[in-house]
Amino acid sequence: MARTEEEIVKDITVKGDQIRQLKADKATKEVVTAQVVALNALKAEYKTVAGKDYSPPGKSAAAPKKEKVAAVPAAKKGPSKGELKKMEKKEKKQDAKGGAAAHTTTATNNSTITNKASVAVASGPTLYSCEDAQSTHMVLAVAHAADIKLQRGYGIKPGFFGDKGPYLEMGFQVLSGVDGAVRALAAGAASLASTRPAVDDWLEWGFRKLASAVSHASEGEEGGPRLLQEMTVLEGALMKNPSSLLGSVSCSGNSTYTLADLVLAPLAWQALQYFGEHEYPLTREWATKLLHGERSPYAATAAYVGEGGAFQGTNVKIEPRRGLLAVITALFTSALHKAYPELAGQDGFRTVDVAKCSNAAFGDYQCNSPMGIYKALKALGIPSAPARPQDVANALIAALPEKGRKEVCAEVSVAGAGFINVKIQEAYLQARVRDILKRGGPQAAMARKLKVLVDFSSPNIAKEMHVGHLRSTIIGDSLCRMFEFLGHDVMRVNHVGDWGTQFGMLINYLKEEYPDFMTNPPNITDLTGFYKAAKARFDEDEAFKERARVGVVELQAGNMESRAIWNLLCDISRAEFQKVYDRLDVKLEECGESFYNSRIPAAIEDLQVKGLLQEDGGATIMWCGGKHQIPLMVRKSDGGYGYDSTDLAAIKYRLQELDRDWVIYITDAGQATHFHMIFDAARLVGWVDEEHGRHRLDHVGFGVVQGEDGKRFKTRSGDTVRLVDLLDEAVVRMTASLGDRIMEGKSSLTEEEALEAASALGYGAVKYADLKQNPGTDYQFSYDRMLDTKGDTAIYLLFTCARFHSILRKAEEEKGIDVKGLVATGEVVLEHPTERALALELAQFAEALQQAVLELMPNRLTSYVFFLSARGTDFLEACHVLTHPRRLVLVQATAATIARCLELLGIKPLTKI
């Protein structure tokens, strides 16, 4: 499909900018030369379409001139004549044996490698291969696809001794390295769309990021998470068009692929060798077609490289720490695309619906997609469509990747109206348990590393933290722990309320009550009492109210005395806040409202330039879309700023200057409308990159903490409960409970150990009672319920964790069993039904954690650890452990997993109670 002049001119401009940037970045001459070749090809395309030479806008077309050839890179000192003779002699011997890359066809110097039509270069481009057969094969394949005849060069290219190659000699140009070579060869082939900027972006990503990730993965399993991240980028792109990375680009000729596809397919193929056959089905199918399909340029040139070509892969594999649900889903998604390719890529069929079986008698997992697939095929009117959903189910089973099915599935069967039940292979479960033991606890890896910012806690300066701040602090800390464990770059931000009109009131009250505050700083520990007294004075005294208004202006103008008092109030408040954070073991980085004050004008200017602001009664407002019934107050009628303008400046700063991918706000549910308006404003002004799916914005709104009477939680006098008092009361009660256990001989804790355990139990009980709720619901605060040793409480989980550790200690200290030695053997026994049920639950840690993070719901993890503890208890009650030492391996894995879950919830695990 021919392109318009405007499209070509746009690409020429972008290519010119890229070349200037490369020169500014001091890129190698080879890379710059390849880009110059591509630019010349674009200009040639322009001349064909426009019938004239390209001339930059604003300049008249000059008379045609002979195009200068890009400069040849400066020659390096080459080998001696003797060395060259030895190398040529060695290569001739390889040829005689049918040797390595690109040296297998003839014995004549610079002989033809392919039978394709030649390009307009005197004697055809000459390829000097290198030790890396894969790089040579890539160059050969691109030349074949570009319809270019290559000549073969022998020996090391003079002037480049010591370089890795391969080298491509095109007339007077010599390009070193596979990157420059493939770009130069494809520059004149319109069928490969190599001149498009998007192709450049993919090549840059492939050579720099994907190839690097593969290299790191080959060095050890720690490279797995990085490789997962890059492979997910590919899989996501292919979901839009499974046949090409640039599905929206029209390629001339009969080509259905671009240069980006040709280069990235072998790189992806190398990466796929580290995963099971059920992983990344779209990438696997795309790469297989390009490398081994009937019309594959790689298949066509494989004979010149060696038997079968250079991209046959290896048996190396990294277990990517996926949850069982993800593994089963990947298997059946691959089967769907193989059995019914006409549905691949369509909405609703990019993946399949898999869930855990509600009844263990049927299996472990269930695929629920056959009915939907049956209806979709019927709607398409395909003559050969299955007659029943059960036929679809059987077709999916038959299309399951053989290796993946054998590795993961013990039984796969059809039930009811086409449901597919799956029972997990015992050996697979054993391998998962061994992995937990090997790594000292369960692991999980998110596919793509993100830069995350979590805005939580956010108390107000000069006010006590109360029970209303409890949920934000606990939920935010737990989510941060999960993000950090998964390897994301996390910023924990405390957006304290340290700016606003109330500070004029507080500053003037402190000046009146403590006139010598500069030399004798007041000891204000009752912040709530101080704030209430200042507010009462403000409401009753008009003169004081006027002085407070003046005080706000002075503070914002930078008055030294006002700033000194403001800093004093902030320091006092921080000290009080830290008492809570220390008890909860929460870490935060303060970045309050005052920080954004100087950034508000720039944010408003962005909105103004986009024409998004309106004047209303002297105020400046912004409407954020039809679903919102009220506007944002961007600037007040008196010229001042409020919460809306501060939050606009904050989200701009976080997305643009901090370069965060995911920004999460955790506040009470009543602020949901406000934050969704801020999000929509950011989208409208263009701060959010939605086109490429770069950014994600979320508000986690939590419900109200209630008393046992169902009303808002308060003291008997009706005051808001101080958070410090609430936390300390839980510890006091647990201290008394542990004291009773010690007196009754049920615990051997020392006094110091009892105090430490009481703190872990008390604070943990408060945290867990909150986290096990759906964040959006209200919940009743009850010490009796949260401190119960039975049921879904932190106390039960901590006692269970301690019980497992107690068994391990007893085995070593009393029975003389070498637990570490047993663990080192890697033998996992799953003979009893409760053993298998426990192993299955252990294998589901990753999916529970990933679900909690993606949905921003810590209660997904609390549910998991509760059921895991229950399965562990069933196992201990049904199986004798100390008399069957091999079972201690499962005890160790369970103890480690429960402890890991508690840590992620912000609860300190206990090994002894």
N, C-alpha and C positions, 0 to 999 in steps of 0.2 A: 504494500500500500504506500503510494507516494506521499511524501510529506510536503507541507507548505513551506514557503520561504520564511515565514515568521517562526515556525518551529525550528528550522535549521539555524536561523540567526540567533535564536535564544540559546541553542546548544553551543554555538560558536562563542558567544559571550561568556557562558559558564566555563567552557573549556579554557578560554584565555585567562579567566580569573584563576582557574586551578593551576595553570602553568606559572602565573606570577606568584601565587602562593607557594608553590613548590620551590621556586627560585629563592623566595624570601626565607623559606625554611631550610635552605641549603641542601635540597635533595640531590641525590646522585645524578650525574649527567645521563646515565642510562634511563632513569625514570623520566627525567625531563624530556629526553629525546623521544621516548615512546609517546608522551603526551603531544609533542609537536607533530609527530606523524599522524596522530589521531585528529589534531586540529586541521592539518592539511587535507585529510580525507573529508572532513566536514565542509571545508571550502570547496573541494571538488564536487561534493554533492550539491552545494548551493549553486555552483556554476551550471550543473546539469539541469536543475529545476528552474533557475532564474534566467539562464541564457547569458549570463555576464559574470565577471569576476566579483568576488565578495569585497565590499568596501565598508569599513566601520561607519556607523551612523555619523553624519556631519562632515564626512570627507568624500570628495569626488573620486570615482574609480580611476586608478592610475593605469598607464599602459602596461600590458602584460609583460612581466619580467620572468627571466629564468629563475625558478625557485631554488633557493640555496639549500644545500643539504645540511642537516643538523651536524654540529661539530662532533668529531670523533673523540671519545674520551682519551685523556692522556695515557700514553702507553706506560706500563710498568716494566721493570726489568724482567726479561724472559729467561728461559733456560738456555744453556749452552747448546752448540750444534750437536755435541756428543750426546747430551741428554735427549734432544729431540729425536735423534736417530734411534736411540734405545726405546723411546716411547712408541715411535712409529712401528718399530720391529715387533714390539710387544702386542700392539693393536692388530697387526697383520696376523699374528698367531691366534688372537682371539677370533678374528674373522674366519680363519680356517676351521675353527672348532664350532662355528655358529654362535659366536660370543655375544657380548652384552649389548646394551642399548644402542640402537641405530647403526650397528656395525654388522649387520647380518645378511645384506643382500648381494653386494658385489665386492670385487677386489680392486676396483678402479678408484682413483682419488677423485673426490667431489662428484661421485656418481649420483644419479637420480634416486631419491628415496621413495617418492610417491609417483603415481601416474596421473596426477591431477594436472589441469591446465596451468601454465606458468603465468606469472604476473609480469608487469612491465619493469623488470630489473634485468640488467645486462645478461647475467648468467644464472639468474634465479637465486633466491636467498640460500645461504649455506649454513647448515646447522652443525655445530661442533658439540657433540654430546658430552655428558659428564657422568660421574659415578652414580649419581642419583637417577635411576631408571625411571622413576615416577615423573620427575621434572621433564626428562626427555620425551616421555610418552605424552605428557600434556601439550608440549610444543607441537609434536607430530599431529595430535588430534585436532588442534586448533588450525593448523595449516590445512589439513584435510577438509575441515568444515568450511574454511575460507576459500577453498578451491585454488590452493597455491602449491606449486611444485617446488619441493626443496631439494637442494644438493647436500651431499654428505661431506663434511670436512673431517680429515684425520688429525690425530695428534692434539696437543694443547694449542689453543689459538695464540699465536705470538702476541706479546704485549699484555697477556692476561694470566701469566703463569702464577699460580697460587690462588686464583679465584675459583669459586665452586662451579660456575657455569650453570646451565648450558649457555653457549654463545651463538648468536644469530648474526650473520654478516649479510647486510642488505646494501649492496652497492658500496658506498663509502662509509656506511654506518656499521658499527659493531655494538650489539646490545648484549650485555652480560646479565644473566639471571633469567629465570622463567617469567617473572612479572613483566619485564620490559619486552621480552620476546613475544609473548602471546598478545600483548597490546599492539605491538607493531604489525604482526601478521594479520590481526583482525581489523586493523584500521581501515583497510580498503574493502572490507566485505560487509556490504549493507545488510546481508542476511543475518549477521550476528549482532547487529545493533550496538556495536562496541563504542560508538561515539556518543551514546546517550549518557548524561551525567549519572543516572541511576545505576548504570553498569559499573561506572567508576567506583561508586559508593560500595557496591557489593564486592568488587575486587579488592578494595582497600580493606574491607572487613574480613574477607576470606584469608588474604595473605598475612594480615597482621594479627587478627584475633583468633579465627578458627584454627589456623595452622599452629599458632602459638599454644592454644589450649590443648591440641592433640599432642604437641611436643611435651607439655607439662604432664599430661596424663600418662604418657609412656614412661615417665620417670618414677611413677609411684601412684598409689591410690589417692593421695592428697590432691591430685590434679582432677579428680572426678567432678567436684562441684563446679569448677570453672568450665569444664567441658559440657556439663549439663546446661549451664547458662547459655552457651553459644549455640548448642544444638536446638534449644527451644526457640531461638530466634529463627532458625531455618524452618523448623516445623510450623511455626506460626505463619511465616510467609507463604508456605506451600498450602496452608489451609485456604488461602484466598484463590489460589490457582495451582492445583497439584502438578501441572505439567511444566511450569516455568516460574522462576523467581520473578520475572518481569512479565507477568501475564497480561498487563495492560499495554505492553509495547508491541507494536506491529512490526514484524520482521518480514523483509521481502524474500522472494523465492519460496522454496518449499520448507524452509527451516522453521521448526517449532521451538527452538531454543536460542539463547543468546550467549554471548561470551561469558556472562556471569554464570550461566548454567554449566558451561563446559569447564570452567575453572573450579567452581565450588563443588561440583559433583564428586570428583576424586578426593577432594579434601574431606567432604562429608563422609565418603566411603571409608576413609581411614578412621574417622571418628566413630562410625557405627560399629567398628570391630570391638569397641570397648563396651558394647551393650548387648543385651539379649535380642533375639530376633523379633520379639514382640514390642521392642521400644522404637519410638519414632517411625511409625509405619509409612507416613507420607514421604518423609525424607528417604527412607530405604527404597521405596518404590520408584521415586524420581531418580535417585542416583543409580539404581540398577538398570533402569531404562537407558540412561545416558552412557553408562559404561559398558553394558553388555547387551543392549537391545539390537534389533536387526539393523537399524540405520545408525548405530552408534559410531561416531568418529574414532572412539577409543577401540572398539572392536575391529574397525577397518584397519587400524594401524598397529594392532597388537603384535602382529608377526614380526614387526621391525624391532620390537623390544625384547621379546622372549616368549616362550610358550604361555599362552593365555593372557599376555599383557602384564603391565606393572601393578594393576590394582586388583589383586586377588584377596588381599586382606590377611589377617592372622587370627589366631585363636585367643589373643589377649582379651581380657574382659574386666571391666570394673563394675562391681555391683553398685548401682546408683542410689542406694538407700531410699528406694521408693516404698510407699505403703502397699500392702497387698491389693487394696482396691485399685490403685493406679496400675499395678502390674496386670491384673485381670482385665481392666478396661482397655489397656493397650493391646492385649492379645485379641480381644474380640473386635476392637476397632480395625486392626489389621485384617481380620477375617472378613469384616464387612466390606472393606475396600477391595479385597480380592474376589469375594463372591459376587458383589454387586457394584462394580466400578461406576455404573451410571449414577449411583447415589453419592459417590465420593465428592466431598467438597460442598455438597448442598447443605443449606441450613437445616439443622436438626439431625444431620447424619455425618458430621465431622468426627463424632465419637459415639460410643454406644452408652446405654444406660445400664450400669451395674450397681448392685447394692448388696449389703450383707443379708444372708438368709435370716428371716425372722424365726425360723424353726430349724435347729441344727440337724434334725432328722433328714431334711431334704438336701443339705449340703452346707457349704461355708459361704458361698457367694451365688448370686443369681443375676443373669443377664435378662433384662426385660424388654429388649428392643425388637425381637422378631415380629410382634404384632404391628408396630409402627412401620417397620420395613415392608411388611406385606401390604399394608394400606398404601404406602407411597408407590410401590411397584405397580399396584393395581391402578392407581390414579394416572400413572404414566402410560397406561395402555400397552404395556409390553406383552407381546403374544406369548413369550416363554415364561411369563411371571409365574411364581409358585402358586399352587392351588390353595394352600392352607398356610397359616402362620407356622405350623409344625414343620412344614417343608423348608421354610426360611431358617428355622432353628437348626435343622439338620444340615443345611447348606453352610451355615456359619461354623458349625462344629467341624465339618469336613475341610473348611478353609483355614482353620486355626494353624498358625505356624508350627510345624512339627517339633522343632527344637524347644520352643517356648512351652508348648502343650506338655511335652514329655517332662520338662524340668519343673513345671509349676503345678500341673493338674493331675490328680490321681483318678478322678472320675468326672466325666462330663455327660449329662443326660438331659433329655427333653421331658418336660412335665406340663400338664394342663394344656392351655391354649398357646403353647409355643415358648414357655419360659425355659431357660437353660440353667440348670443347677450345676454348680462346680464344687468339687471337693479338692482341697489343696493337698498336694503331694507331701507325704510325711518327711521325706528327705529335704524338701524345700524348707519346711518349718524348722527342722533340725539345723539347717544352714543358717537360718535367721537367728536362732538362739546362740549358735556359735559366734556369730558376728557381734552380738551384744557382749558376750564374754570377752572376745578378743579386744574390743574397744573400751571395755570398762563401763559400758552402758549403751543404751540404744542410740542410734544416729538417725538423722533425717537431713535431706538436702533439698532446699528450694531450687527450682530449675534456673532461676535467674537472680543474680545478686542485685539488690536494689538499694538506693539511698533513701532511707525512711526517716521521717520526722514525726514524733508523737508528742502532741501538745496535751499535757495532763496535769492534774492536781490544781494548779492555778489559784491559790488563795489570794485574799486581798490584804494589802499592807494595812497595819494598824487594826486588824481584826483577828480573832482567834480562829484556828482551823477547827471546824466542827464536823459533825457526822455527815453533813452534806458534801464535804470534801473526801470522805472515806472512799466512796465508790470510784471517783475519778482517779485517785491515787493508786488504789489497789489494782483496778482494771488496767490502767496505763502501764504500771510497772510490770505486770504479768505479760502483757503483749510485747513490751520491749524485750523482756527476757527471751521470749519465743523467737522474735525477729533476730536477736543477737545470736542465739543458739544455731539458727539456720544460716548464719554467715552474712546477714545483711549489715549494711552500714547504717547504724541507728543513732539518731539525735534525740535525747530525752529533754524536752523543753518545758520549763515551768514559766508559763505566761502570767506572772503575778500582776495583780491590779495595783500598780504603783504610780498611777497618774490619773488626774481627773479633778473635778470641781471640789470633791470632798477634802482634798488636801489643804485648800485655803482654810477650811473650818478647823482641821486638825492642827495646822501650824499655828494659827492664832490662839487656839485653846492652850497649846503647850507653852506658848510665850507668856500667857497670862498666869497659868498655874505654876510654871517653873521658870521665872524670869532669869535665873542664873544657870540655865541649862548648859551654857557653853563651858562653864567652869565646874559645874556640879551636875553631870548628866543624871536624869531621873531613872529610877529603877521601875520601869513600867512592865510588870509581868502580866497584869490583868488588862490585856488589850481590848477585850470586849467592854469592860467597864469604862476604860478611857474613851473609847469610841462613842459609847452611849451618852457619857457626860458631855462630850463635845457636841453631839447631835442635839441634845436637850437644850444646850445653850444657844445653838444656832436657831432652833425653832422658837425660842422664847424672846430673844434679844435682837431687835432689828439693827441696832448699831453694830452688834457683833457680826450679824449676817452680812452687813455691808463691808466690814473689815475683812471677812472671809473671802468675799468676791474679789476684793482688791488683792488679797493674798495669792489667789490663783494666778492673777496676771503677773504679779511679782515673781512667783515661782517659775512660770513659763518664760519670763524675761531673763531669768538667771540670777535673780537677787541672791547675794552670798548668804545672808542670814536665813532666808527661806530655804535655800538649798541645803544648808547645814542641818536645819530642823528636819527636812525631808529625809536626808541621809540617815539621821539619828533614828527616825521612825522605821525606816527600812531595815536598819541593822537590828533593832529590837525585835521586829517582826521575824526576820530571818532566824534569829536565835530560837524563837518560840516554834517556828515551823520545823526547824532541824530536830527538835525533840521528838516530833511525830515521825519524821523521816528515819531517824535513828532506830526507833522502835520497830518500824516496818521494814527496815533494811532497804530503803528506796533511795536511789541516786538520781539527781536532776541537775540540769544546767539552767540557771535562771536567765530569762530574757523577757523582761516585763514590758508593759505597755509603753513606758517612757522611751524605750529603745527605738520605737517606731515613729516617734513624734516628728523627727526630722525627715523621715522618709514619706510622710503623707503627701506633701505637695507633688512629688514625682509620680506617685500612684494616681493622684487626681488628674495630673496633666495627661497621663496615658488615656484615661477615660474621656477627657475632654477632646483629645485629638481624634478619637474614634466616634465622636458625636453621641456619646451615651448619656450625657448629663443634661438636666433640665433645671431651670430656675422655678422655685415655688415659694412665693411669699418671702423672698429675700434669702431663702435657703437653697442649697444645691442638692438635688436628689438624683437617684438613678433607679429606673425600673429594670427589673432583672428577668422579665419574661411573664407570659400570661398566667402561669400557675401561681405567681406570687401576688397577693392582694395589696401589699404595701411596698413602698420603695425603700431603698437604702438612703439614709441621711448622710450624704457625703460631706457636706459642710453646713453647719448651723447658720441661722440667719444673722447671728452676731459674729460670724467668721470663725467660730471655734470648731473643734473636732470632737467627735464622740467615739463610741465603740465601733460603729460601722467603718469610719475612716481608718481607725487603727487596725482593724482586722483586714481591710483591703490592702493596706501597706504591708502588713505581716505576710499575707499569702503571696504577694508579689515578691517580697524579699526571699521567702522560703523556696519558691519555684525558680526564680531567676538567679539570685545571688548565691544561695546555698545549694542550688541545683538539685533539689530533692525530687525523687521520682514519685514518692508516695507520702502524702501529708494526712495525718489522722488527728482529729480533734476529739477529745473525750470530755464531755460536759453533761449536765443534766438534759433530759429529753426536751425540756421546755425551750432550749436554745436551738433546736433542730432547724426551725424555719430560718432563723438568722444565718446559720452557717451554710445552709443550702442556697440562700441568696448570695452569700459571699462567693460560693463555688461558681454559681451561674454568672456572676459578675466577672470573675476571673476568666471564664470561658468566652464570654462576649468580647472582652477586651483583647483576648489572644495570649494571655499568660499561660494558658493550659494547652499543651500539645496533644490534642485528641486525634488528629489525623493519623499519627503513627502509634497511637496507644501508649505514649510515653508516660503520661501522668495519671495518677489515681488520687482522688480526694475523697475522704470519708469523714463522717461525723458519727461517733458512737454515742448515742444518747442513752443515759441510764435512768432508771426509775427512782422513786422515793424510798428512803429507808424509814420504815414504820415501826411503831411500838407494837407490843402484842395486842393492843386494842385496835389495831388497824389504822391508827391515825399517825400523823407525822411524828417521828421520834423526838421526844423532848424530856426534860427533867420534870420532876413532880411539881416544881414551881412554874413550869411552862417555858423555861428557858431552853435554848438550843444546847444540846449536849456537847461539851468539849471533847475533841477527839482523843486527847491525851488521857482524860479520865476514863473514857470508854475502853480504851486499850488496856489501861492498867487494871481495870476491874476484872477483865478476863484472866490476866496473869495472877491476880490475887486469888481468884477462885480455883485456878489450877494448882497453885501452890498448896492450898488447903487440901485439895483432892490427893495430890501426890504425898503429902504428909500423912494422910490417913493410910495410904497404901504401904508406906514405909513402916508405920506403926503396926500394921497387920501382917508384916512380913512378906508382902507381895512384891516388894521392890527393894533392891539393894543399893539404890542411889545414895551417894554422899550428899551432904547438905549443899555443896557447891554444884554438883550435878543436878540436884533437884531444882535449884533456882534456874539453871540454864534450860532444863527440860520444861519447866513451867512457862518460861518466856516463849519458847518455841511452840508449845501447845496452845497457850493463850492467844498470842498474836496470829498463829496459824489458823486457829479456829475462827477468828474474826475474818481473816482473809478468805478462807475457803467458803464460809457461809455466804459471802458476797459473790465470789467468783463462780459458784455452782449455779447461780441464777442466770437466766437469760438477761443480758445487760439492760434491755428495754423494759423489764418488768419491775414493779415495786416488790419489796420483800420485808417481812417482819423480822425485826432484830430480837432474838431471844437467846440469852446466855444458856439457859437450860438445854435448848435444842442444839446449839452449836458446840457445846461442851460434852455432849453425850458420847460415850465410848462405843455406841452401836449405831448403825445406820450410816447415812451418807454425810459424814462429818470428817473434819481434819483429824480429830482425835482418833477415830477408828483407823484412818489411813496411817497415822504415825505409829499407833500401836501395832498395826500389821507389819509395817516396815521394821520396827524394832523386833518383832517376833521372828521374822526371817533372819535377821542378823544374829539373834540369840541362838537360833538353831545352828548357824554356821560356827559361832564361838564354841558352843557345846561340842560340836563334832571335832573341833581341833583340840580344845583344852581338856575335855573329859574322855573323848573316844580315841584321841590320837590320830584322827583321820587327816590326811594331807589334802585339804580342800583345793589349794592352789594347784597341786599336782593333778587332781581330777579335772579341774577346769582346763589345764594345759593340754590334756589328752584330746579335748574337743568332742568327746563322746557324749551325745545327748540321747537319753532314754525316753521314749514316748510309748510305753507299753500300756498304761492305764488310760481310760478315757479322760480322766481329769488332767493327766499330763498333756495329752494332745490339746485339750481345750485351753489349757494355760499357755502352751506354746503358740497356739493360734492367736490368742489375745496379745501375747508379747510381740508377735509379728505385725500387729496393727498400730504400733506406736506412731510410726511416721505419718500414716494417713490421718490419725487423730490430731496430731500437732499441726499438720499442714491445713487441715480443715479449720482448726481454731484460728490460725493466722489469716487465711483467706477470707473467712467470714467475720473476723474480728470478734470472736466469741470464745473467751477462755473456758466457758462451761463445756465446750466440746472435749477439752482435755480433762476436766474434772470428772466428767462421765466416764471417760476411758480409764482413768486411774482407779476409780471406784470399782468398776467391773473387773479390772485386772486384779485388784485386791481380793474381790470376792472369789474369782477363779483360783487365786493363790490359796485362799483359805480352804476352798473345796479340796484342792490337791493335798494340802497338809492333813486334812481330816480323813481323806480316803487312802492315803499312801504312807507307809512307814518309811521315813527318810533316813534316820540314823542307822537303821539296820540294813538299809540298801543304799550305801554311800554314793552310788552313781547318780542318785536323784538329787544330790546336793548341787549338782551343776545347774539344775533347773531352779533350785532355791536361790543360788547366787545371781542368776540372770533376772529373776523376779525382783529380788531386793534392789538390784541396780536400777531397774526400770522404774519401780515405785519412787525411789529416791530422785531419779532424774525428773520425773513428773512433778514432784513436790518442789524441787528447785525452780522449775520453770513457772510454777504458780507463786513463787516468792515465799515458800514455806521451808523452813530449815528441817531436813530429815533428821530423825533420831535413830540411833542404833541401839539405844538402851533406855528403858523406862522403868 
